[in-house]
Each structure stands twice: as C-alpha cells, then as structure tokens.
Amino acid sequence: MRLPILILAGVLTVCAPARARDPLGVFETWGAFRDDKPRKCFAIAEPDARRPGGGWRPFFSVASWPERHIQGQIHIRLRKYRMPQSPVILAIQAERFRLVAGRADAWAPDARTDAAIIRAMRNGGWLSVIARSETGGAFSDAYPLRGAATAIDAALIACARRR
C-alpha cells in the first residue's frame, strides 16, 4: 500500500503548481486526477526507473478537456532535452508510433493516433518512449501499463460528468 501512496505523492508534485487537484484514484503505478479551472481530467504515470535527466520529472499523461472538445490526448514529458529534428518513437509491444515533439515534450500527431495509442495501451504490458538527447545519445523511458486503462477510464468518466 505504501508504494501507491508514494507514487500519488510524486505525481502530485510533478503536476501541481499552485492550484488544487482532485485525486480520482491510484491504479497500480497510474494516478487519475481532475482540475476544475479549466476543467481537465487526466491519467498520469512516471517512468518505471529513475534515471538522471533534465531538471524535471518525466511523465506520460492522457488528458481530456471537455470545454475544448478534446478527449484522450497523449502528452509525454521527456527525461532529457531532445536533439532537434530527431524522432521520438512510442513503442507498445510490436506497435510503433512516431510522435510530434518539442524540445522536452511529445504528443501524438492527431486524434486518430491518440486513440490508436490508447487502444494499444489497453492491450500492452509496457510502453517505451525512445528518443535521442541533445548531446546525441539515445535514451528511453519505460512505463508499466498495469492500471493505465483504469486510470484513463476514471479520468474520462470524471470529465464526462457535468458539474
């Protein structure tokens, strides 16, 4: 029981600037949360292994913003700054997805890819994000997917409700 509480505390630290978040639950290594202003619900996890990286904590999230009509959008904070023009690849079992990336963040290129990634997450055991750092070395972060589907569903349901 102590591990999920530590994970929840870590996720809250990663995600919580000055506003409050409503925790919806912790599901294995994934947490689900709701923000009210603007209304946003999301499932989030940190990579499996703590490795040195940038001055921040990497994460993988799936979020919905009902007022913007966005549901199930993938956002990844990379562990390190990425080499410009180098690809960021998300791997789930045999499936590979090329992501759109900024310097330290990555997203699916469109809503169809978001949906395909979430479908693959529901059937996979692990997810890996692979990139090349700005110094040229390859790096990857691995996310266990046990609990991911439940956390994603909890976030989707929380934002589907009218307040």
Buried (B, 14 or more C-beta within 10 A) or exposed (E): EEEBEEBBEBBBEBBEEEEEBEBBBBBBBBBBBBBEEEBBBBBBBBBBEEEEBBEEBBBBBBBBBBEEEBBBBBBBBBBBBBBEEBBBBBBBEEBEBEBEBEEBBBBBEEEEBBBBBBEBBBEBEBBBBBBBBBEEEEBBBBBBBEBBBBBBBBBBEBBEEEE
